[in-house]
Amino acid sequence: MIDNEVSGIGERLKTCRKDSGLSQARFAEALGVSSRSYQHYEKATREAPVSVLRTAAHVSGRDFHWLITGKLEGQVDLYEQAVLAAFECLEREGLPQQPKTILAIARRALELALEKNTKPADEVPKLVQDAKYLLAS
């Protein structure tokens, strides 16, 4: 089952497309994906890669943070900060940026931060390095 966070991204993708005034086929073309793939992203039956989400935010003039979290950058809570940190860290490391992976890292980062009294974003790099090690094994 797709997480609520991922299905929310699908709804926000739809908003981006409508803001752009484009059909699904034209928006998919602008994002560099097939129309069928885009339909899956919008319906949240498949997870959109981060590169597609970044392009969708750019094409529509929407804020990337809003597309990922549903909130503007200044309104982001600790969990959402962890989600954004996970996106950025995975991207820097050249690792796959699948929403389910990002959400799992963010949840664990928040748990660790609450245990250690740190910021979730500070916990993300270690978790990503652990994931990188596991993926390389």
C-alpha positions in Angstrom: 0.0 0.0 0.0 1.3 3.5 -0.9 1.9 5.7 2.1 -0.3 8.8 2.6 2.7 11.0 2.1 3.3 9.5 -1.4 -0.4 9.7 -2.3 -0.2 13.4 -1.3 2.7 13.9 -3.6 0.5 12.5 -6.4 -2.2 15.1 -5.6 0.3 17.9 -5.6 1.7 16.7 -8.9 -1.8 17.0 -10.3 -2.0 20.6 -8.9 1.4 21.4 -10.5 0.1 20.1 -13.9 -3.1 22.1 -13.6 -1.2 25.2 -12.6 0.8 24.7 -15.8 -2.3 24.5 -17.9 -1.0 21.3 -19.5 -2.7 18.0 -20.2 -1.2 14.9 -18.6 0.5 14.0 -21.9 2.1 17.4 -22.3 3.2 17.7 -18.7 4.7 14.2 -18.9 6.6 15.3 -22.0 7.9 18.4 -20.1 9.0 16.2 -17.3 10.8 13.8 -19.7 8.7 10.8 -18.8 6.1 8.7 -20.6 2.5 9.7 -20.3 1.7 6.3 -18.7 4.4 6.7 -16.1 3.2 10.2 -15.3 -0.4 8.9 -14.9 1.0 6.4 -12.3 2.8 9.2 -10.4 -0.3 11.4 -10.3 -2.5 8.5 -9.1 0.3 7.5 -6.6 0.3 3.9 -7.9 4.0 4.4 -8.7 6.6 6.6 -6.9 8.0 9.5 -8.9 11.8 9.9 -8.9 13.1 13.0 -7.3 14.4 14.3 -10.6 10.8 14.2 -11.9 9.5 16.0 -8.8 12.2 18.7 -9.1 11.3 19.2 -12.8 7.6 19.3 -12.0 8.2 22.0 -9.4 10.3 24.0 -11.8 7.9 23.7 -14.8 4.8 24.6 -12.7 6.6 27.4 -10.7 5.7 25.6 -7.5 8.0 25.3 -4.5 9.8 22.0 -4.4 9.4 21.8 -0.6 5.7 22.2 -1.0 5.6 19.5 -3.6 7.3 17.0 -1.3 5.7 18.0 2.1 2.5 20.0 1.2 3.9 23.0 3.1 5.9 26.0 2.2 9.6 25.9 3.3 9.0 28.1 6.4 6.2 25.9 7.6 8.1 22.6 7.6 8.1 20.6 10.9 10.8 18.3 12.2 9.7 15.2 10.3 9.4 17.1 7.1 12.8 18.6 7.7 14.1 15.0 7.9 12.3 14.1 4.7 13.9 17.0 2.9 17.3 16.2 4.4 17.0 12.6 3.2 16.1 13.7 -0.4 19.1 16.0 -0.5 21.6 13.6 1.1 20.6 10.7 -1.1 20.9 12.9 -4.1 24.4 14.1 -3.0 25.5 10.5 -2.5 24.2 9.4 -5.9 21.8 6.9 -4.4 18.3 6.0 -5.6 15.8 8.5 -4.3 12.6 6.5 -4.0 9.9 8.1 -1.8 9.5 5.0 0.4 13.2 4.9 1.1 13.3 8.6 1.9 10.3 8.3 4.2 11.9 5.4 6.1 15.1 7.3 6.6 13.2 10.3 7.7 11.2 8.4 10.2 14.3 6.8 11.7 16.1 10.1 11.8 13.2 11.6 13.7 13.2 8.7 16.2 17.0 9.0 16.7 16.8 12.8 17.1 14.1 12.5 19.8 16.2 9.9 21.6 19.4 11.9 21.4 17.9 15.4 21.6 19.4 16.4 18.2 17.9 17.7 14.9 16.5 15.0 12.5 18.5 16.5 9.7 21.7 15.9 11.7 20.9 12.1 11.9 20.2 11.7 8.1 23.8 11.6 6.8 24.7 8.6 9.0 21.6 6.8 8.1 22.3 7.4 4.4 25.9 6.2 4.8 24.5 3.0 6.5 22.1 2.5 3.5 25.0 3.1 1.1 27.0 0.4 2.8 24.1 -2.0 2.8 23.4 -1.4 -0.9 27.1 -1.9 -1.8 27.2 -5.3 0.1 
